Amino acid sequence: MLKSKLIYLYPSDSSFIRKDIHFLSEHFVVLEQKVNWTKKSRLIHLFISQLFFLVKHFKEVDFIIIMFAGYWSLIPTLFGKLFKKPTFIILGGTDCCSYPHLNYGSLRKPLLKRAIKWSLELATKLLPVHESLVEYEATYDDRCLIKKQGIKSFFPNLTTTIQTIHNGFDGLFFEYKPNIKQPNTFICVASVSSKTTFELKGIDIIVQLAQLNPSHNFTIIGLSDNILKAIPALKNLHLLNYLTKEHFLKHLQASEFYLQLSISEGFPNALAEAMLCGCIPIGSNATSIPSIIDETGFIIKKRDISEIQSCIEHTTQLDAAAKVNLANKARNRINEQYSLEKRKASFLTLLDK
């Protein structure tokens, strides 16, 4: 029996996109256009290239899936509307927010915001990776002047159907090994290559925590070379560049606590992966983070170093049994609520397979 075909489009490649394409390929022939939309100087060329790609393949496919809303989602959703082909946009985070004080969020840019608005209106269904991307009140960072975030806050008249499909994670690969946990170790995994992401991901706060807690060890993975050079050298602060999945797994398994002190996140993959590895989560009261952690760790209400330091002091004073209990609860929560199998099932139901 011949497999149905679908087109999967994205602005740039990543591991979570590969994960989607891998499981979709088990049931569909997946066509993808491997281009990078991050270079704004090439927008016209990219629009033309995408148009030719769609014209070539549009008749043979049954669905179009688009990761994130942006310039790259406009022509595909228009094609879908005109030719009555179901078109789905996975909303991931930056396409649902505006944080001008951080120079972050697609919706702070007028032209890009217009492209997103039209895409959302033209799409068959919107698939946010978390409910907070629909409507959310930003209270963690007091510098944020736009408190109402999420697509419904910016586009209140939007009528396109919305269905949340959470990210999914592999509990077999991200294994919890309690015997190798190192006491009072804190880790954060984040792709950081600019001042914006340095602050957005709370890396500046983690550097301060390392300075305040010389007897604890802090590890940050995912820093670009220019960021690595800008951070002061500390004996208890271990800074690493991008690592393979297998290498950063070892760091997660050896760490006792995971720090997710972001100002905004769609659905932080590394947080869930760390929880699967038995890291006790400490997260900011921002977007999806509190509901992912729930009662398995600790939530920081405000972006305030004294409050965060108090939390660090409290967590390190927990006894061994309490730590093991939280670690198990963290792993179980991801396995039960955010498994890869759940994400697969949701997509197969959506695409009627």
VOBA-1610 file (N, C-alpha, C; in pm, whole numbers, padded with zeros to 5 digits, always signed):
BEGIN
Met+00084-00119+00000Met+00000+00000+00000Met+00088+00125+00000Leu+00059+00216-00092Leu+00138+00338-00102Leu+00111+00432+00015Lys+00216+00492+00066Lys+00201+00589+00175Lys+00150+00722+00122Ser+00067+00788+00201Ser+00028+00925+00169Ser+00150+01015+00182Lys+00144+01132+00116Lys+00257+01225+00121Lys+00218+01351+00196Leu+00316+01409+00264Leu+00296+01539+00325Leu+00423+01622+00310Ile+00405+01753+00316Ile+00517+01846+00315Ile+00538+01897+00457Tyr+00664+01895+00504Tyr+00698+01949+00635Tyr+00798+02062+00613Leu+00758+02184+00650Leu+00840+02303+00628Leu+00884+02362+00761Tyr+01000+02428+00761Tyr+01055+02486+00884Tyr+01154+02596+00847Pro+01179+02690+00940Pro+01271+02801+00910Pro+01418+02761+00914Ser+01452+02665+01000Ser+01588+02611+01007Ser+01581+02476+01077Asp+01678+02392+01050Asp+01673+02255+01100Asp+01709+02249+01249Ser+01659+02146+01318Ser+01690+02127+01459Ser+01659+01983+01497Ser+01702+01943+01617Ser+01682+01805+01662Ser+01535+01773+01682Phe+01454+01869+01733Phe+01313+01837+01756Phe+01235+01828+01625Ile+01281+01897+01521Ile+01221+01883+01389Ile+01255+01745+01332Arg+01382+01704+01349Arg+01422+01570+01303Arg+01337+01462+01371Lys+01307+01484+01498Lys+01228+01386+01573Lys+01089+01372+01513Asp+01026+01485+01480Asp+00894+01483+01415Asp+00899+01411+01281Ile+00995+01450+01201Ile+01005+01393+01066Ile+01032+01243+01073His+01110+01201+01172His+01141+01058+01186His+01014+00976+01209Phe+00929+01019+01304Phe+00811+00935+01331Phe+00703+00953+01224Leu+00697+01070+01162Leu+00601+01089+01052Leu+00640+01003+00931Ser+00771+00985+00912Ser+00819+00906+00798Ser+00783+00758+00809Glu+00746+00714+00929Glu+00702+00576+00946Glu+00565+00552+00883His+00490+00660+00862His+00352+00648+00811His+00327+00726+00682Phe+00416+00821+00651Phe+00398+00906+00534Phe+00529+00920+00458Val+00517+00957+00333Val+00633+01005+00260Val+00643+01154+00293Val+00752+01193+00357Val+00767+01331+00403Val+00861+01406+00309Leu+00809+01513+00249Leu+00889+01599+00162Leu+00928+01723+00241Glu+01052+01760+00236Glu+01097+01880+00308Glu+01188+01963+00219Gln+01181+02093+00238Gln+01270+02185+00166Gln+01376+02233+00265Lys+01498+02188+00247Lys+01604+02218+00343Lys+01669+02352+00312Val+01605+02459+00360Val+01659+02594+00343Val+01659+02663+00479Asn+01736+02771+00489Asn+01748+02845+00614Asn+01691+02985+00596Trp+01583+03013+00669Trp+01514+03141+00657Trp+01568+03247+00751Thr+01676+03221+00821Thr+01726+03316+00919Thr+01800+03434+00855Lys+01843+03420+00729Lys+01913+03528+00662Lys+01812+03618+00590Lys+01783+03732+00651Lys+01678+03820+00599Lys+01712+03877+00461Ser+01839+03888+00428Ser+01880+03943+00299Ser+01839+03852+00183Arg+01805+03725+00214Arg+01771+03629+00110Arg+01620+03602+00102Leu+01539+03686+00166Leu+01395+03660+00175Leu+01329+03644+00038Ile+01357+03736-00053Ile+01293+03728-00185Ile+01333+03599-00256His+01461+03567-00250His+01509+03441-00310His+01439+03321-00247Leu+01422+03325-00113Leu+01360+03214-00042Leu+01212+03200-00078Phe+01143+03312-00091Phe+01003+03308-00133Phe+00988+03242-00270Ile+01076+03281-00362Ile+01070+03226-00499Ile+01102+03077-00497Ser+01206+03041-00421Ser+01246+02900-00410Ser+01132+02817-00351Gln+01068+02869-00247Gln+00958+02796-00185Gln+00839+02783-00280Leu+00813+02887-00355Leu+00702+02885-00451Leu+00723+02774-00554Phe+00845+02763-00608Phe+00874+02658-00706Phe+00862+02519-00642Phe+00909+02506-00519Phe+00900+02379-00447Phe+00754+02337-00431Leu+00668+02431-00391Leu+00527+02400-00370Leu+00456+02368-00502Val+00486+02443-00605Val+00425+02417-00736Val+00462+02277-00784Lys+00586+02238-00758Lys+00634+02107-00803Lys+00566+01992-00729His+00541+02010-00598His+00496+01898-00515His+00352+01908-00465Phe+00289+02022-00482Phe+00162+02045-00414Phe+00054+01944-00450Lys+00044+01910-00576Lys-00064+01820-00620Lys-00050+01679-00564Glu+00072+01638-00533Glu+00094+01500-00490Glu+00083+01479-00339Val+00069+01588-00263Val+00065+01573-00117Val-00077+01591-00063Asp-00097+01533+00057Asp-00228+01541+00121Asp-00234+01645+00233Phe-00118+01675+00292Phe-00114+01770+00404Phe+00013+01853+00396Ile+00008+01969+00464Ile+00128+02049+00485Ile+00139+02077+00634Ile+00257+02051+00690Ile+00286+02084+00829Ile+00398+02187+00830Ile+00380+02293+00907Ile+00478+02401+00913Ile+00521+02422+01057Met+00649+02416+01082Met+00702+02442+01216Met+00723+02592+01232Phe+00654+02652+01325Phe+00656+02795+01355Phe+00584+02876+01246Ala+00521+02982+01289Ala+00461+03077+01195Ala+00563+03186+01166Gly+00568+03228+01039Gly+00663+03332+01000Gly+00648+03360+00851Tyr+00750+03420+00793Tyr+00746+03447+00649Tyr+00729+03318+00570Trp+00794+03210+00617Trp+00794+03081+00546Trp+00658+03011+00550Ser+00566+03057+00635Ser+00434+02991+00645Ser+00328+03058+00559Leu+00360+03175+00502Leu+00258+03254+00431Leu+00214+03189+00300Ile+00308+03158+00211Ile+00272+03099+00082Ile+00211+02959+00100Pro+00267+02872+00185Pro+00206+02739+00202Pro+00061+02744+00253Thr+00032+02833+00348Thr-00105+02841+00399Thr-00198+02900+00293Leu-00147+02990+00212Leu-00228+03046+00102Leu-00259+02936+00000Phe-00159+02855-00034Phe-00181+02742-00124Phe-00285+02647-00066Gly-00271+02618+00062Gly-00364+02526+00126Gly-00507+02577+00121Lys-00525+02704+00143Lys-00658+02764+00140Lys-00716+02761-00001Leu-00635+02797-00099Leu-00682+02804-00237Leu-00716+02666-00293Phe-00634+02566-00259Phe-00650+02434-00319Phe-00707+02330-00222Lys-00758+02382-00107Lys-00829+02297-00011Lys-00746+02178+00037Lys-00622+02207+00072Lys-00534+02105+00131Lys-00512+02141+00278Pro-00534+02049+00371Pro-00516+02080+00513Pro-00373+02126+00543Thr-00364+02241+00610Thr-00236+02301+00642Thr-00231+02330+00791Phe-00128+02278+00858Phe-00117+02288+01003Phe+00009+02365+01041Ile-00004+02458+01133Ile+00112+02533+01182Ile+00140+02493+01327Ile+00259+02442+01352Ile+00303+02413+01488Ile+00358+02542+01547Leu+00294+02593+01650Leu+00339+02716+01714Leu+00439+02680+01824Gly+00558+02741+01818Gly+00665+02696+01905Gly+00711+02791+02013Gly+00676+02921+02006Gly+00720+03011+02112Gly+00746+03153+02065Thr+00853+03172+01989Thr+00889+03307+01945Thr+00784+03367+01852Asp+00705+03281+01787Asp+00600+03327+01697Asp+00472+03369+01771Cys+00474+03362+01903Cys+00355+03392+01984Cys+00379+03503+02085Cys+00491+03573+02075Cys+00524+03669+02180Cys+00596+03792+02128Ser+00603+03892+02216Ser+00676+04016+02186Ser+00737+04068+02316Tyr+00870+04072+02321Tyr+00943+04124+02436Tyr+01043+04229+02386Pro+00995+04350+02360Pro+01084+04454+02305Pro+01205+04484+02393His+01191+04473+02526His+01303+04506+02614His+01418+04406+02599Leu+01387+04289+02542Leu+01491+04189+02516Leu+01528+04180+02368Asn+01455+04257+02286Asn+01471+04245+02140Asn+01439+04103+02095Tyr+01330+04048+02152Tyr+01293+03909+02126Tyr+01144+03898+02097Gly+01111+03804+02009Gly+00972+03775+01976Gly+00936+03823+01837Ser+00884+03734+01755Ser+00851+03768+01616Ser+00742+03875+01608Leu+00654+03881+01707Leu+00540+03972+01699Leu+00575+04116+01733Arg+00702+04144+01762Arg+00743+04283+01783Arg+00780+04350+01651Lys+00790+04271+01543Lys+00829+04323+01411Lys+00704+04337+01324Pro+00669+04459+01283Pro+00542+04481+01212Pro+00520+04394+01089Leu+00618+04383+00999Leu+00600+04304+00877Leu+00589+04155+00908Leu+00674+04108+00997Leu+00670+03967+01034Leu+00539+03935+01108Lys+00496+04028+01191Lys+00368+04010+01262Lys+00253+03997+01163Arg+00256+04079+01057Arg+00150+04072+00955Arg+00154+03937+00883Ala+00274+03890+00850Ala+00287+03760+00783Ala+00235+03648+00873Ile+00264+03657+01002Ile+00216+03557+01098Ile+00064+03563+01107Lys+00009+03682+01118Lys-00137+03699+01128Lys-00207+03634+01009Trp-00163+03665+00889Trp-00225+03608+00770Trp-00210+03455+00768Ser-00092+03407+00806Ser-00069+03262+00809Ser-00164+03193+00906Leu-00180+03251+01024Leu-00268+03192+01126Leu-00413+03190+01077Glu-00452+03293+01006Glu-00590+03302+00957Glu-00614+03204+00842Leu-00511+03180+00762Leu-00526+03093+00645Leu-00514+02945+00678Ala-00446+02913+00787Ala-00420+02773+00822Ala-00548+02698+00857Thr-00546+02566+00836Thr-00659+02480+00872Thr-00669+02467+01023Lys-00554+02449+01089Lys-00552+02431+01234Lys-00416+02474+01288Leu-00418+02530+01409Leu-00295+02572+01476Leu-00263+02474+01587Leu-00135+02437+01597Leu-00092+02332+01690Leu+00015+02385+01786Pro-00023+02465+01885Pro+00078+02511+01982Pro+00134+02395+02061Val+00263+02403+02094Val+00326+02296+02171Val+00290+02305+02319His+00228+02416+02358His+00180+02431+02496His+00067+02532+02500Glu-00023+02516+02597Glu-00141+02601+02608Glu-00105+02747+02633Ser+00007+02774+02698Ser+00046+02911+02730Ser+00073+02995+02605Leu+00097+02931+02492Leu+00123+03005+02369Leu-00005+03064+02310Val-00118+03024+02362Val-00246+03080+02317Val-00275+03209+02394Glu-00271+03202+02526Glu-00288+03320+02610Glu-00206+03303+02737Tyr-00138+03409+02778Tyr-00048+03399+02892Tyr-00017+03538+02946Glu-00008+03551+03077Glu+00028+03679+03139Glu+00170+03672+03192Ala+00256+03757+03140Ala+00397+03758+03177Ala+00419+03837+03305Thr+00449+03769+03414Thr+00469+03834+03543Thr+00608+03809+03602Tyr+00684+03718+03544Tyr+00815+03679+03600Tyr+00915+03794+03594Asp+00922+03861+03479Asp+01019+03969+03458Asp+00945+04103+03464Asp+00970+04180+03568Asp+00899+04307+03585Asp+00932+04410+03477Arg+01039+04389+03402Arg+01075+04482+03295Arg+00985+04468+03174Cys+00913+04357+03168Cys+00826+04332+03053Cys+00702+04421+03062Leu+00684+04509+02964Leu+00572+04603+02964Leu+00449+04546+02896Ile+00470+04445+02809Ile+00357+04381+02742Ile+00323+04255+02821Lys+00228+04267+02911Lys+00196+04156+03001Lys+00116+04045+02932Lys+00029+04082+02841Lys-00055+03984+02774Lys+00019+03927+02654Gln+00056+03801+02663Gln+00129+03733+02557Gln+00045+03618+02502Gly+00090+03559+02389Gly+00016+03449+02326Gly-00063+03500+02207Ile-00091+03411+02113Ile-00152+03454+01986Ile-00290+03518+02004Lys-00367+03471+02100Lys-00500+03527+02122Lys-00492+03668+02180Ser-00383+03697+02251Ser-00365+03831+02306Ser-00333+03931+02195Phe-00258+03887+02095Phe-00220+03976+01985Phe-00323+03975+01871Phe-00392+03863+01855Phe-00492+03850+01749Phe-00624+03801+01809Pro-00694+03888+01882Pro-00815+03844+01956Pro-00929+03797+01867Asn-00929+03837+01741Asn-01037+03798+01650Asn-01005+03672+01570Leu-00895+03607+01602Leu-00855+03485+01532Leu-00958+03374+01553Thr-01003+03313+01444Thr-01107+03209+01455Thr-01057+03071+01414Thr-00933+03059+01369Thr-00878+02929+01330Thr-00879+02833+01448Thr-00914+02709+01421Thr-00918+02606+01527Thr-00779+02586+01586Ile-00774+02572+01718Ile-00647+02553+01790Ile-00651+02420+01865Gln-00545+02341+01847Gln-00533+02214+01919Gln-00391+02201+01974Thr-00378+02197+02103Thr-00246+02182+02164Thr-00194+02039+02145Ile-00073+02028+02092Ile-00003+01899+02087Ile+00134+01921+02150His+00150+01870+02271His+00275+01891+02345His+00393+01824+02275Asn+00511+01875+02303Asn+00632+01807+02260Asn+00639+01670+02330Gly+00711+01577+02269Gly+00720+01443+02325Gly+00864+01399+02343Phe+00888+01313+02442Phe+01025+01280+02481Phe+01043+01130+02505Asp+01163+01084+02477Asp+01196+00942+02481Asp+01254+00904+02617Gly+01171+00843+02702Gly+01214+00805+02836Gly+01312+00689+02838Leu+01324+00615+02728Leu+01422+00505+02723Leu+01562+00560+02701Phe+01574+00659+02613Phe+01706+00719+02588Phe+01750+00804+02707Phe+01660+00890+02755Phe+01693+00977+02868Phe+01667+00901+02998Glu+01765+00824+03036Glu+01752+00730+03148Glu+01800+00793+03278Tyr+01731+00763+03385Tyr+01766+00811+03519Tyr+01861+00711+03585Lys+01981+00758+03624Lys+02079+00674+03691Lys+02115+00737+03827Pro+02038+00706+03931Pro+02057+00773+04060Pro+02195+00754+04121Asn+02260+00645+04088Asn+02390+00615+04150Asn+02504+00704+04101Ile+02484+00777+03991Ile+02592+00862+03941Ile+02566+01012+03965Lys+02457+01044+04033Lys+02428+01183+04063Lys+02533+01244+04155Gln+02580+01363+04120Gln+02678+01434+04201Gln+02607+01539+04286Pro+02628+01542+04417Pro+02555+01635+04504Pro+02585+01782+04472Asn+02479+01863+04485Asn+02490+02009+04467Asn+02545+02049+04331Thr+02498+01978+04229Thr+02535+02012+04091Thr+02413+02064+04017Phe+02432+02172+03943Phe+02325+02239+03871Phe+02363+02248+03724Ile+02266+02224+03636Ile+02295+02226+03493Ile+02187+02300+03417Cys+02227+02361+03307Cys+02133+02425+03215Cys+02181+02398+03073Val+02089+02360+02985Val+02122+02339+02844Val+02042+02440+02762Ala+02111+02525+02688Ala+02042+02628+02610Ala+02129+02671+02493Ser+02068+02689+02378Ser+02141+02738+02262Ser+02153+02890+02275Val+02273+02937+02307Val+02294+03080+02335Val+02407+03133+02248Ser+02375+03228+02163Ser+02477+03284+02074Ser+02473+03436+02067Ser+02386+03499+02148Ser+02374+03645+02144Ser+02339+03698+02283Lys+02349+03830+02298Lys+02312+03894+02425Lys+02165+03869+02456Thr+02081+03869+02351Thr+01938+03847+02370Thr+01912+03710+02432Thr+01966+03604+02372Thr+01940+03469+02425Thr+02012+03446+02558Phe+02124+03515+02579Phe+02197+03505+02706Phe+02106+03548+02821Glu+02033+03656+02801Glu+01943+03707+02905Glu+01810+03633+02903Leu+01759+03606+02785Leu+01631+03537+02771Leu+01632+03403+02843Lys+01739+03329+02830Lys+01750+03195+02889Lys+01795+03198+03035Gly+01820+03318+03089Gly+01859+03329+03229Gly+02002+03289+03258Ile+02087+03291+03155Ile+02227+03251+03175Ile+02299+03353+03263Asp+02262+03480+03252Asp+02323+03583+03337Asp+02295+03555+03484Ile+02176+03505+03514Ile+02141+03471+03652Ile+02223+03351+03701Ile+02243+03252+03615Ile+02318+03133+03655Ile+02464+03168+03685Val+02521+03261+03607Val+02657+03307+03635Val+02663+03372+03773Gln+02562+03452+03807Gln+02556+03515+03940Gln+02544+03409+04049Leu+02465+03306+04025Leu+02449+03199+04124Leu+02581+03126+04148Ala+02656+03107+04042Ala+02787+03041+04057Ala+02880+03126+04143Gln+02873+03257+04126Gln+02956+03347+04206Gln+02915+03346+04353Leu+02784+03333+04378Leu+02732+03334+04515Leu+02748+03201+04587Asn+02770+03093+04510Asn+02774+02959+04569Asn+02901+02885+04525Pro+03015+02926+04574Pro+03142+02866+04528Pro+03157+02718+04562Ser+03077+02667+04656Ser+03088+02526+04693Ser+03000+02436+04607His+02917+02495+04522His+02831+02420+04431His+02888+02426+04289Asn+02857+02327+04209Asn+02905+02325+04071Asn+02792+02352+03973Phe+02820+02441+03877Phe+02723+02481+03776Phe+02778+02450+03637Thr+02694+02392+03552Thr+02733+02360+03415Thr+02632+02422+03319Ile+02683+02489+03217Ile+02597+02545+03111Ile+02644+02488+02979Ile+02552+02426+02905Ile+02585+02363+02777Ile+02510+02435+02665Gly+02580+02462+02554Gly+02515+02519+02437Gly+02559+02660+02403Leu+02668+02706+02463Leu+02714+02843+02443Leu+02803+02854+02320Ser+02781+02958+02241Ser+02866+02982+02125Ser+03001+03037+02171Asp+03099+03037+02083Asp+03234+03079+02120Asp+03238+03223+02171Asn+03163+03313+02108Asn+03167+03453+02150Asn+03107+03471+02290Ile+03009+03391+02326Ile+02951+03396+02460Ile+03046+03335+02562Leu+03109+03224+02525Leu+03205+03159+02614Leu+03316+03255+02657Lys+03362+03335+02562Lys+03472+03428+02590Lys+03428+03543+02680Ala+03300+03574+02680Ala+03250+03692+02754Ala+03218+03662+02900Ile+03212+03534+02938Ile+03175+03497+03075Ile+03300+03485+03160Pro+03300+03546+03279Pro+03420+03538+03365Pro+03451+03394+03408Ala+03578+03364+03419Ala+03621+03230+03457Ala+03599+03208+03607Leu+03528+03100+03640Leu+03505+03062+03779Leu+03533+02914+03792Lys+03594+02873+03904Lys+03630+02733+03923Lys+03509+02641+03925Asn+03396+02692+03973Asn+03276+02608+03987Asn+03176+02627+03874Leu+03217+02698+03769Leu+03129+02722+03655Leu+03189+02658+03531His+03124+02555+03480His+03176+02479+03366His+03096+02516+03241Leu+03162+02577+03147Leu+03097+02628+03026Leu+03134+02542+02908Leu+03033+02494+02837Leu+03055+02404+02725Leu+02984+02453+02600Asn+03045+02422+02488Asn+02985+02455+02359Asn+02873+02356+02329Tyr+02832+02351+02205Tyr+02727+02257+02165Tyr+02780+02114+02173Leu+02700+02023+02227Leu+02739+01883+02241Leu+02642+01794+02166Thr+02686+01676+02131Thr+02596+01578+02072Thr+02496+01532+02178Lys+02389+01472+02132Lys+02284+01423+02222Lys+02341+01326+02324Glu+02429+01239+02280Glu+02487+01138+02369Glu+02576+01201+02475His+02649+01306+02439His+02740+01368+02534His+02666+01451+02638Phe+02563+01527+02596Phe+02496+01607+02698Phe+02407+01520+02785Leu+02367+01400+02736Leu+02293+01305+02819Leu+02374+01269+02944Lys+02503+01247+02928Lys+02588+01210+03042Lys+02592+01321+03146His+02593+01445+03100His+02595+01558+03193His+02462+01567+03268Leu+02351+01544+03198Leu+02221+01547+03264Leu+02210+01436+03368Gln+02258+01319+03335Gln+02248+01206+03427Gln+02332+01226+03553Ala+02439+01304+03543Ala+02528+01324+03658Ala+02486+01443+03744Ser+02395+01526+03693Ser+02358+01649+03764Ser+02237+01627+03853Glu+02237+01695+03966Glu+02129+01678+04064Glu+02011+01771+04036Phe+02039+01894+03991Phe+01933+01993+03968Phe+01943+02048+03826Tyr+01827+02086+03772Tyr+01825+02150+03641Tyr+01767+02291+03656Leu+01835+02390+03598Leu+01792+02530+03605Leu+01729+02574+03473Gln+01603+02614+03478Gln+01534+02669+03360Gln+01479+02806+03402Leu+01566+02907+03396Leu+01533+03040+03446Leu+01501+03137+03333Ser+01437+03084+03230Ser+01405+03163+03111Ser+01295+03266+03138Ile+01298+03374+03062Ile+01193+03475+03066Ile+01075+03430+02979Ser+01104+03356+02874Ser+00999+03303+02786Ser+01045+03173+02723Glu+00954+03077+02712Glu+00982+02949+02647Glu+00852+02899+02582Gly+00865+02829+02471Gly+00749+02761+02415Gly+00726+02634+02495Phe+00814+02538+02471Phe+00818+02416+02551Phe+00965+02375+02556Pro+01034+02406+02667Pro+01178+02380+02672Pro+01210+02232+02673Asn+01264+02184+02562Asn+01294+02042+02547Asn+01395+01993+02650Ala+01499+02072+02673Ala+01604+02027+02765Ala+01552+02011+02907Leu+01455+02092+02946Leu+01396+02078+03079Leu+01331+01941+03094Ala+01251+01902+02996Ala+01184+01771+03001Ala+01286+01658+02996Glu+01388+01672+02913Glu+01490+01567+02903Glu+01568+01553+03034Ala+01594+01667+03098Ala+01664+01664+03227Ala+01578+01597+03334Met+01448+01627+03334Met+01358+01565+03431Met+01352+01414+03411Leu+01356+01369+03285Leu+01361+01225+03259Leu+01488+01163+03318Cys+01596+01242+03321Cys+01723+01194+03376Cys+01730+01209+03527Gly+01618+01246+03589Gly+01614+01256+03734Gly+01671+01383+03791Cys+01684+01488+03707Cys+01726+01618+03759Cys+01606+01685+03825Ile+01624+01738+03944Ile+01518+01811+04013Ile+01507+01949+03948Pro+01390+01984+03894Pro+01381+02110+03818Pro+01358+02232+03906Ile+01430+02338+03872Ile+01410+02470+03932Ile+01381+02564+03815Gly+01260+02616+03808Gly+01221+02692+03691Gly+01155+02824+03722Ser+01158+02913+03626Ser+01094+03043+03639Ser+00943+03030+03620Asn+00871+03125+03675Asn+00726+03130+03660Asn+00695+03197+03525Ala+00729+03129+03418Ala+00718+03187+03283Ala+00664+03084+03184Thr+00567+03127+03105Thr+00502+03047+03001Thr+00476+02903+03046Ser+00532+02806+02975Ser+00501+02665+02998Ser+00572+02603+03118Ile+00674+02669+03169Ile+00764+02608+03267Ile+00693+02560+03393Pro+00608+02642+03458Pro+00544+02594+03582Pro+00458+02470+03563Ser+00384+02463+03452Ser+00295+02347+03434Ser+00374+02221+03398Ile+00488+02236+03334Ile+00573+02119+03305Ile+00630+02064+03436Ile+00682+02153+03519Ile+00743+02111+03646Ile+00637+02064+03745Asp+00528+02138+03754Asp+00418+02108+03847Asp+00474+02093+03989Glu+00446+01981+04054Glu+00489+01963+04193Glu+00616+01879+04206Thr+00693+01871+04098Thr+00813+01786+04100Thr+00940+01864+04132Gly+00929+01996+04147Gly+01046+02079+04171Gly+01007+02212+04232Phe+01074+02319+04186Phe+01057+02449+04248Phe+01037+02557+04142Ile+00944+02649+04170Ile+00912+02757+04076Ile+00954+02891+04137Ile+01029+02969+04061Ile+01073+03102+04101Ile+00970+03204+04053Lys+00910+03276+04144Lys+00802+03368+04108Lys+00851+03492+04034Lys+00966+03546+04076Lys+01016+03669+04017Lys+01163+03656+03977Arg+01199+03730+03874Arg+01338+03732+03828Arg+01419+03822+03923Asp+01445+03766+04040Asp+01512+03840+04146Asp+01619+03749+04205Ile+01743+03795+04204Ile+01854+03708+04243Ile+01843+03663+04388Ser+01789+03746+04476Ser+01777+03705+04616Ser+01676+03593+04633Glu+01565+03600+04559Glu+01464+03493+04565Glu+01520+03363+04509Ile+01593+03375+04400Ile+01650+03255+04337Ile+01757+03194+04427Gln+01838+03278+04489Gln+01941+03229+04581Gln+01878+03158+04701Ser+01768+03209+04751Ser+01699+03144+04862Ser+01651+03004+04823Cys+01605+02992+04700Cys+01560+02862+04649Cys+01678+02765+04640Ile+01791+02813+04592Ile+01911+02729+04581Ile+01952+02678+04720Glu+01951+02767+04817Glu+01988+02729+04954Glu+01892+02623+05009His+01764+02640+04979His+01664+02544+05028His+01683+02407+04963Thr+01701+02405+04832Thr+01709+02277+04760Thr+01832+02196+04801Thr+01942+02264+04824Thr+02064+02191+04860Thr+02060+02137+05003Gln+01966+02184+05082Gln+01953+02136+05220Gln+01855+02019+05233Leu+01793+01981+05122Leu+01702+01866+05126Leu+01780+01739+05159Asp+01716+01649+05229Asp+01785+01523+05259Asp+01781+01431+05137Ala+01859+01325+05142Ala+01874+01235+05027Ala+01742+01175+04983Ala+01659+01135+05080Ala+01531+01071+05046Ala+01439+01169+04974Ala+01438+01294+05017Ala+01353+01396+04953Ala+01399+01421+04810Lys+01529+01423+04789Lys+01583+01445+04655Lys+01546+01330+04560Val+01560+01207+04608Val+01525+01091+04526Val+01376+01091+04494Asn+01296+01129+04589Asn+01151+01135+04568Asn+01116+01236+04459Leu+01175+01355+04465Leu+01149+01457+04363Leu+01202+01414+04227Ala+01319+01353+04226Ala+01378+01306+04099Ala+01287+01204+04031Asn+01234+01111+04108Asn+01142+01011+04052Asn+01011+01074+04005Lys+00960+01170+04082Lys+00837+01239+04043Lys+00858+01317+03913Ala+00976+01378+03899Ala+01006+01455+03778Ala+01008+01363+03656Arg+01077+01251+03669Arg+01084+01156+03557Arg+00945+01103+03523Asn+00870+01065+03625Asn+00737+01008+03601Asn+00644+01109+03534Arg+00657+01236+03571Arg+00568+01336+03511Arg+00589+01347+03360Ile+00714+01350+03318Ile+00741+01360+03173Ile+00696+01232+03102Asn+00726+01118+03159Asn+00684+00991+03098Asn+00533+00982+03083Glu+00460+01031+03183Glu+00315+01017+03183Glu+00244+01126+03101Gln+00297+01248+03107Gln+00227+01360+03044Gln+00283+01399+02907Tyr+00413+01379+02886Tyr+00477+01435+02766Tyr+00563+01330+02694Ser+00509+01213+02677Ser+00586+01107+02610Ser+00585+01129+02459Leu+00686+01074+02395Leu+00693+01080+02249Leu+00577+01004+02187Glu+00534+00897+02251Glu+00422+00819+02200Glu+00293+00901+02197Lys+00274+00987+02297Lys+00155+01073+02298Lys+00157+01171+02181Arg+00273+01228+02155Arg+00284+01322+02042Arg+00257+01249+01910Lys+00316+01132+01894Lys+00292+01053+01773Lys+00143+01025+01755Ala+00078+00979+01860Ala-00064+00944+01852Ala-00149+01065+01815Ser-00115+01180+01870Ser-00191+01303+01841Ser-00179+01340+01694Phe-00061+01328+01638Phe-00042+01362+01497Phe-00111+01260+01405Leu-00103+01134+01440Leu-00165+01033+01356Leu-00317+01047+01358Thr-00374+01083+01472Thr-00517+01109+01481Thr-00553+01232+01399Leu-00470+01335+01411Leu-00492+01459+01335Leu-00493+01433+01185Leu-00400+01351+01139Leu-00386+01322+00997Leu-00465+01198+00955Asp-00546+01148+01050Asp-00640+01039+01022Asp-00570+00914+00973Lys-00466+00873+01048Lys-00394+00749+01014Lys-00426+00640+01117
//
